[in-house]
Amino acid sequence: MVYVDLAIVHPFLYTKGGAEKVVLEIARHFRAKVFCSRYAPEGTFPEFRDVEVEVLKSKVSSLVPSFLPVRVRDAVMAGFKFYKKKLDGFDVINAQGTPSEWIRNRNSPVVWYCHSPNREAFDLYQWRMSQRRLHQKALYWSVLQPYRLIERKIVPKIEHVFANSVNTQNRLKKYLNRDSTVLNPCVDIKEFRAGGYEKYFFYPSRIAPEKRFEYAIKAFKAFKKDNKGWRLVVAGALFKERSEHVAYYEKIKKMLGSDGEILLDVPREKMVELFSNCTGVLYTPVNEDFGIVPLEALASYKPCIAVNEGGPKEVIQDGVNGFLVNCEDAMAGKMSLLAGNPNLAEKMGKQGRKHVEENYSWKTFMKKFDVQLRKVAKGGKS
C-alpha cells in the first residue's frame, strides 16, 4: 500500500506518555519522519530509535531568557521553531502536541491530532495560577498572552483537526472555536496480559501535580483502615529538572509513607507486570484529556477506579469494567468492594478487556487517519 508522504511534528520526545505513543504508532505505520524541538532517546519509547527523528535548531534559543522556568523556556523555544520552520517535500504535515500546530504558519496542508489545547493557557489556567506566587503569576501571564494570540491566529488555518476525546473536542470549541473530529488513541492489545489479583492497587502516571496523586493516596489510606496488608504502588516518570515536580514527588512520597511505594522510570516490561498482577488501577488526574492509563488497565483485565471527570468517563463503563467516583471516600469504598470480591474484580476485568478489543484498535485508527490525510492532500479542508 502506498501511503501519503507524511511528516510529523511534536515538541518533546523525552518521556513515555500517551501522546508519544500516538506519535510512535503513526510514524511507524506511515514510515514518517518526526521533527521535534527536544529528543532524549533514553527517556522515551526505545522503538523511536527505528524512526527517523530530526531535532530542529533555532538561533532564537540563545535569546530566550535563562531565568524562565524550564517548562516555559522549552515551550517558547519549541513555538518559535515550529512557527518559523518550512518543511518541503511532504504531502501532509501531522502536528501533534501543542505548540507543534504552529507549523501551519509556513506550511500546508496540516492535520493536527490534538491531545488538548495548551492546558496551562486554557482549562487549567486558574487552577495553576492559584498555586503560584505573585511573581510567578506575573511571569506566566506575560508569556501566555502572546501565546493565546498566536494560537488563535494559527488554529483556524489548519486543514483538519482530530481531537483525542470528546473532552478535548469540547475544549477546542470552547477556547479556540474550532470544530474537530474525535479519534481516540488505542493500545497494543497484545502487549498486555492477565495475571493474578495481588494485594495492591496501582496508579501509573507521570509524576506531576495535575495527576493529583494525593487524591488516590488519601482514598487508599481510608481503604486501608479496614483492609490490612494492602499497598498502593505508584509508578511513573519524574522530570527532575523541574523543581515543582520534584517538590511534588517529595510531597506525595511523604504522604504515602509506608503504605506503598513510588517507582520511578520503570522499564516497560515491569509496568506491564504491575498492571497484570494488581487488583485494580486507580486514576485521579484533574480533568484528564483522554488518559491512556484506563485503556491499559482494561487491556490487562483489571477494573479501573477513576474520578468522574474528563476522558476516563469516555472509556470506563461504571459498574461494568470499572467505577467512576466523585470523592475520596467513594474511591475507598470501591477498593473495598474489589478487595473483598476477587471474583467481581476478575469479571469486571474480562469485561474491560473485551471493551478494549472491540473499540480501541490501532488498525481502525490508522484507517480513519489515512482517509483524512488523503483528503487534505488532495486539497480538502474541514
C-alpha positions in Angstrom: 0.0 0.0 0.0 1.3 3.5 -0.9 0.9 5.9 1.9 0.8 9.7 1.9 4.3 11.1 2.3 3.9 12.3 5.9 6.0 14.4 8.3 5.1 14.5 12.0 5.9 17.5 14.3 5.8 17.1 18.0 7.5 19.3 20.6 9.2 16.9 23.0 10.2 13.3 22.9 11.6 12.6 26.3 9.0 10.6 28.2 6.7 7.5 27.7 3.3 9.0 27.6 0.1 8.6 25.7 1.0 11.4 23.2 4.4 9.9 22.5 2.8 6.5 21.9 0.4 8.0 19.3 3.4 9.7 17.6 5.3 6.4 17.5 2.4 4.4 16.1 1.6 6.9 13.3 5.3 7.3 12.5 5.8 3.5 12.1 2.6 3.0 10.2 3.2 5.7 7.6 7.0 5.5 7.7 7.0 9.1 8.6 9.9 11.4 9.6 9.5 13.1 13.0 10.6 16.6 13.7 10.8 17.8 17.3 12.3 20.5 19.5 13.9 18.2 22.0 14.6 14.5 21.9 16.0 12.3 24.7 16.1 8.7 23.4 16.8 7.3 26.8 13.6 8.7 28.3 11.0 7.8 25.7 10.0 4.6 23.9 13.0 2.7 22.6 11.2 2.0 19.3 11.8 5.6 18.3 15.4 4.5 17.5 13.9 2.8 14.4 12.2 6.1 13.4 13.9 9.0 11.6 13.9 11.8 14.1 15.3 15.3 13.5 15.8 17.9 16.2 15.0 21.3 14.9 17.6 24.0 15.5 16.9 27.7 16.1 19.1 30.8 16.6 16.3 32.1 19.0 17.4 29.6 21.6 20.1 31.9 22.9 17.7 34.7 23.1 15.2 33.0 25.4 15.8 34.3 29.0 17.5 31.7 31.2 15.5 32.8 34.2 12.3 31.4 32.7 11.0 28.1 34.2 12.1 25.1 32.3 8.5 24.4 31.2 8.1 27.9 29.8 11.5 28.1 28.2 11.1 24.8 26.4 7.6 25.8 25.2 8.8 29.2 23.9 11.7 27.7 22.0 9.5 25.0 20.5 6.9 27.5 19.5 9.5 29.7 17.7 11.0 26.7 15.9 7.6 25.4 14.5 6.4 28.9 13.7 9.4 29.7 11.6 10.1 26.2 10.0 9.4 25.5 6.4 9.2 21.8 5.6 9.4 20.8 1.9 8.8 17.5 0.1 5.8 16.2 2.2 2.2 15.7 1.1 0.8 16.4 4.6 2.2 17.5 7.9 0.8 16.0 11.1 1.1 18.2 14.1 0.8 16.5 17.5 1.4 18.1 20.9 1.0 21.9 21.2 2.6 24.2 20.1 3.6 22.0 17.1 0.4 23.2 15.3 2.2 26.5 14.8 3.9 24.7 11.9 0.9 25.8 9.9 2.3 29.3 9.8 4.5 28.5 6.9 3.3 25.0 5.8 0.2 23.5 4.3 -1.7 21.2 4.4 -1.6 20.3 8.1 -3.6 17.8 10.1 -3.5 18.4 13.9 -4.0 15.5 16.2 -4.9 17.5 19.3 -4.2 15.9 22.7 -5.5 19.1 24.2 -5.3 22.8 23.7 -2.5 24.1 26.0 -3.8 23.4 29.4 -1.5 26.0 31.0 -3.2 28.6 28.9 -6.8 27.4 28.9 -8.6 24.9 31.1 -6.0 24.6 33.9 -5.1 28.3 33.9 -7.0 29.4 37.0 -6.0 26.2 38.9 -2.4 26.7 38.1 -2.4 30.4 38.9 -4.0 29.7 42.3 -0.9 27.6 43.2 1.7 30.2 42.2 3.4 33.1 44.0 2.8 36.7 42.8 6.0 37.0 40.7 5.3 33.6 39.1 1.7 34.7 38.2 3.1 37.8 36.5 5.7 35.8 34.6 3.2 33.2 33.3 0.6 35.8 32.5 3.1 37.7 30.3 4.1 34.6 28.4 0.6 33.3 27.9 -0.9 36.4 26.4 1.2 36.3 23.2 0.8 32.5 23.1 -3.0 32.8 23.0 -2.8 35.5 20.3 -0.7 33.3 18.0 -2.8 30.2 18.8 -6.0 32.0 17.8 -4.3 33.2 14.6 -2.9 29.8 13.5 -5.6 27.2 14.5 -8.3 28.5 12.1 -5.9 27.9 9.2 -5.3 24.2 9.9 -6.9 22.0 7.3 -8.3 19.3 9.7 -8.2 18.8 13.5 -8.6 15.5 15.2 -9.4 15.5 19.0 -8.2 12.6 21.1 -11.5 12.6 23.0 -14.9 14.3 23.4 -13.4 16.2 26.3 -10.6 17.6 24.1 -13.2 18.3 21.4 -15.2 20.4 23.8 -12.1 22.4 24.8 -11.2 23.1 21.2 -14.6 24.5 20.6 -14.8 26.4 23.9 -11.3 28.1 23.9 -10.4 28.2 20.1 -13.9 28.0 18.5 -12.6 25.2 16.3 -14.5 22.1 15.2 -12.8 18.7 15.2 -13.3 15.0 14.7 -12.9 12.6 17.7 -10.4 9.8 17.1 -9.4 8.1 20.4 -5.8 6.8 20.9 -5.5 3.0 21.2 -3.3 0.3 22.9 -1.5 -2.6 21.5 -3.7 -5.3 23.0 -1.0 -8.0 22.5 1.3 -6.1 24.9 -1.0 -6.7 27.9 -1.9 -9.8 29.7 -3.9 -11.2 32.6 -2.1 -12.1 35.8 -3.1 -12.6 39.4 -5.0 -10.3 41.8 -2.4 -9.5 44.4 -3.0 -7.2 47.4 -2.1 -3.9 45.8 -3.7 -1.2 43.8 -1.7 0.5 41.0 -1.5 4.1 39.8 0.9 4.6 36.9 1.3 8.1 35.6 3.8 10.9 35.1 4.7 12.5 38.5 3.1 15.9 38.2 0.6 18.0 40.3 -2.2 17.7 37.7 -2.1 13.9 38.1 -3.5 14.5 41.6 -1.9 11.5 43.3 -2.8 12.9 46.8 -6.5 12.1 45.9 -5.6 8.4 45.4 -3.3 8.3 48.4 -6.0 9.7 50.7 -8.5 7.3 49.3 -6.1 4.4 49.8 -5.4 5.3 53.4 -9.1 5.4 54.1 -9.5 2.0 52.5 -6.6 0.5 54.4 -8.1 1.3 57.8 -10.3 -1.7 57.3 -8.1 -3.7 54.9 -4.8 -4.6 56.4 -1.9 -5.9 54.3 -2.7 -3.9 51.2 -0.4 -1.4 49.5 -0.5 1.3 46.8 2.1 1.2 44.0 2.7 4.4 42.1 4.9 4.3 39.0 5.9 7.0 36.6 8.5 9.4 35.1 9.8 12.3 37.1 11.2 15.4 35.3 14.0 16.1 37.8 14.9 19.4 36.0 11.5 20.8 37.0 11.7 21.9 40.6 7.9 21.9 41.1 7.7 18.3 40.0 10.5 17.2 42.3 8.8 19.1 45.2 5.5 17.4 44.4 7.2 14.0 44.3 8.7 14.6 47.8 5.2 15.7 49.0 3.4 12.6 47.8 6.2 10.3 48.9 5.9 11.6 52.4 2.0 11.3 52.2 2.2 7.7 51.1 4.8 6.7 53.7 4.9 3.0 54.5 1.6 2.3 52.9 3.2 1.8 49.5 6.0 2.8 47.2 6.7 5.2 44.3 8.7 3.7 41.5 10.5 6.0 39.0 11.5 5.3 35.4 10.2 1.8 35.4 11.0 -0.4 32.3 8.1 -1.1 30.1 8.0 -4.9 30.9 7.9 -4.1 34.6 5.0 -1.7 34.0 3.1 -4.5 32.2 3.8 -6.9 35.1 2.5 -4.3 37.6 -0.7 -3.9 35.6 -1.2 -7.6 35.2 -0.9 -8.5 38.9 -2.7 -5.7 40.7 -6.3 -6.0 41.9 -7.3 -2.7 40.3 -6.0 0.5 38.8 -6.6 4.0 40.3 -6.7 7.1 38.1 -7.3 10.6 39.6 -5.9 13.4 37.3 -7.6 16.8 37.0 -10.0 16.7 34.1 -7.7 14.4 32.0 -7.8 15.0 28.2 -8.4 11.3 27.5 -6.0 9.1 29.5 -4.3 6.0 28.2 -4.0 4.5 31.7 -7.6 3.3 31.9 -7.2 1.6 28.5 -4.0 -0.1 29.6 -5.8 -1.2 32.8 -8.7 -2.7 30.9 -6.4 -4.4 28.4 -4.7 -6.0 31.4 -8.0 -7.5 32.6 -8.1 -5.0 35.6 -11.0 -2.8 36.6 -10.1 0.9 36.8 -11.4 3.3 39.5 -11.3 6.8 38.2 -12.6 10.3 39.1 -15.8 11.0 37.4 -14.5 13.8 35.1 -12.7 14.2 31.8 -11.5 11.5 29.4 -12.0 8.5 31.7 -15.8 8.9 31.5 -15.4 8.0 27.8 -13.7 4.7 28.5 -14.9 3.4 31.8 -18.4 1.9 31.9 -19.4 2.5 35.5 -20.1 -0.7 37.3 -19.2 -2.9 34.3 -15.4 -2.6 33.7 -14.6 -0.1 36.5 -16.0 2.7 38.6 -16.4 6.4 38.3 -16.3 8.2 41.7 -16.9 11.7 42.9 -14.9 11.7 46.2 -12.1 10.0 48.0 -14.4 8.1 50.3 -16.3 6.7 47.3 -13.0 5.6 45.8 -12.1 3.9 49.1 -15.4 2.1 49.1 -14.9 0.7 45.6 -11.4 -0.5 46.5 -13.0 -2.3 49.5 -15.6 -3.8 47.2 -13.0 -5.2 44.8 -10.6 -6.3 47.6 -13.4 -8.3 49.2 -14.7 -9.8 46.0 -11.9 -11.1 43.8 -14.5 -12.8 41.5 -16.0 -9.4 40.8 -12.6 -7.9 40.0 -12.0 -10.8 37.6 -15.4 -10.4 36.0 -15.1 -6.7 35.5 -11.5 -7.2 34.2 -12.8 -9.5 31.5 -15.5 -7.0 30.5 -12.7 -4.4 30.3 -10.5 -6.5 28.0 -13.5 -7.2 25.7 -14.3 -3.4 25.6 -10.8 -2.5 24.5 -10.6 -5.3 21.9 -13.9 -4.2 20.3 -13.3 -0.4 20.4 -9.7 0.6 20.6 -7.8 -1.0 17.6 -4.8 0.7 16.0 -5.9 -0.8 12.7 -9.2 1.1 12.8 -7.4 4.2 14.0 -5.0 4.2 11.1 -7.7 3.6 8.5 -9.6 6.7 9.7 -6.4 8.8 10.0 -5.4 7.7 6.5 -8.7 8.7 4.9 -8.4 12.3 6.3 -4.7 12.6 5.3 -5.6 11.7 1.7 -8.5 14.1 1.7 -6.4 17.1 2.8 -3.5 16.1 0.5 -6.0 16.5 -2.4 -6.9 19.9 -1.3 -9.9 19.1 1.0 -10.4 21.0 4.2 -12.8 20.6 7.1 
